[in-house]
Amino acid sequence: MNKDPEAIINTPEFKALVAKQWSVSAVLSIIMLGVYFGFILVLAFDKGTLGGLITDGLSVGIPIGLFVIVLAWGLTGIYVYWANDKYDSAVNAIRQSLRRN
Amino acid sequence: MDQFTTTIGQPNITSILFFFLFITGTMFITYFAAKKSKTTADFYAAGGGISGFQNGLALAGDYMSAASFLGIAGLVSLKGYDGLIYSIGFLVGWPIIMFLIAEPLRNLGKYTFADVVAYRLSQKPVRIAASVGSLMTVCFYLIAQMVGSGALIHMVFGLKYEIAIVFVGAVMICYVLFGGMLATTWVQIIKAVLLLSGATVLVAFVLAKFNYNPVELFAAAQAKYGDKVLAPGGLVSNPWDAISLGLALMFGTAGLPHILMRFYTVPDAKAARKSVFVATGFIGFFYILTFIIGFGAMVLVGQDVISNMDKGGNMAALLLAEVTGGTVFLGFIAAVAFATILAVVAGLTLAGATTLSHDLYVNVFRGGKANEQEEVRVAKIATLCLGVLAVVLGLVFKGQNVAFMVGLAFAIAASANFPALLMSIMWRKFSTLGAVFSIVTGTTLAVVLIVISPTVWVSVLHNPTAIFPLKNPALISMTGAFIAGWIGSMIKRDERAETLYPEQKVRNYLGVSVE
């Protein structure tokens, strides 16, 4: 890495990489924050909703709680899938072009 | 069902047998790890040779404490649905670690998160401030774990509290002192596998009685204790309280030093990502298991029996193990709970010792100029001191209400550690003064506000009303830390740090090898 770092971060490839990474991270974080705080606020303001029974032995809150747990895991999975597929290859491409120059 | 008489509290042969098997096995590992732990990279980071999957299990092991196993199962058994709300709070911090922290941490740091915060800032002031945040998080977490473990071992094995504390301290010091991160990681992995499989078998035993249908189990609980067990109760009532606690749990996880330091045990950012995915999966699965275990205990053991034994419900999972699997299975689950305690305190002690030696001794006291041997020696002395301190604190706080300390540890982690870490990664103009301001403000606000909050002012100090209304201070202390970081950076700019930012950014994204 013998190039000037300031020049590297201003190349269109690097800028695109940062923008892409940032947008994926931001969107996934906002989904997680939104779902979790949405869940908490429903609990705080209207307990009845989640306490309502679907059938005997199953209240609305149970599948929703499970959904939040599975979503948290699923979002990390989406990130890993995206990063392994797209991000790493973009990083490698930039590294290669730096080595050539 | 007849009121059954439990054998909990009496020496249990299976339990002792399983426990000695665990101790012998982990001591063997420590012995082999000791031979391989020569350098600082070995001691702090297991030489970076842990795979993503292994690290995921170890992360899950670090996070699934005895308190979360026995405590959450107990909470569910007595309160029903509320226990699930609690678990969800602890899980949702993990995706945040993945999206915002994991890769920069791996690419920019060496052994501690302070490496990242101090990457382009003045070493001494930033390291001192970050060490304070780090050590306070570790110490409060450690006190809660030690006191909980002494009480738990006393209750389960009938061993005296003091003896239990000294024993836990001694074994844990052995792991960390001789085996460093390598032994600690393997202890963590073994414990995670034991805990997950033990809990899975317990759930299978329970569900076998309900045609393997959880809904039938919940319906039995509903028939016995009413609709309220399936509905949210009093845990979340004030929305501001709920938001503040939610922030502490969500961003506190991303500021726990013993969790963050695990990202240096894997070879690269790709493995770091994988480990968060694996950890989140296992922790989520574990929380679903504890939910079913809690309901199983509610139905098969009964709330009266559980709360007669321990008001907080901590014995629910163990009572359930005895009812469904007899004394042999009880012995196994009790031994797993003991192993869990050992592994978690070992992880915390290692994180604290690393801060003392790597951040404070080497980078502050010796100005970054210490050779490998000296640093490893200091790290070992720090381990011994912290281990002894943990035992002393465990003894001093005997019988005290320390439940708030976990909340406090998360609040400090979310306020002192996380904002400084995030700003140092993302913000070019973040300066040395900004970092110090942010960490000091976050720590001070978190500690002061929790003392005058209902959690301590009313529940521990028995005053009639609290000065500060929220039970957890994170809403104010974390926001305060971000604002203080911004103000500090505006007051005194750091030209050198701004010049170094492009280099940091390149390394952050392209992950030029750490060594």
Interface residues (C-beta under 8 A of the other chain):
Chain A: M1 D4 P5 E6 I8 I9 F14 L17 V18 Q21 V24 S25 A26 L28 S29 M32 L33 Y36 F37 F39 I40 L41 L43 A44 F45 K47 L50 G51 L53 T55 D56 G57 L58 S59 G61 I62 G65 L66 V68 I69 V70 A72 W73 L75 T76 G77 Y79 V80 A83 N84 D88 V91 I94 R95
Chain B: Y81 L84 I85 S87 I88 G89 L91 V92 W94 P95 I96 M98 F99 L100 V215 E216 L217 F218 A219 A220 A221 Q222 D227 K228 L230 A231 P232 G233 V236 S237 N238 P239 A242 I243 G246 M250 K270 R273 K274 V276 F277 T280 G281 G284 Y287 I288 P502 E503 K505 V506 Y509 L510 G511 V512
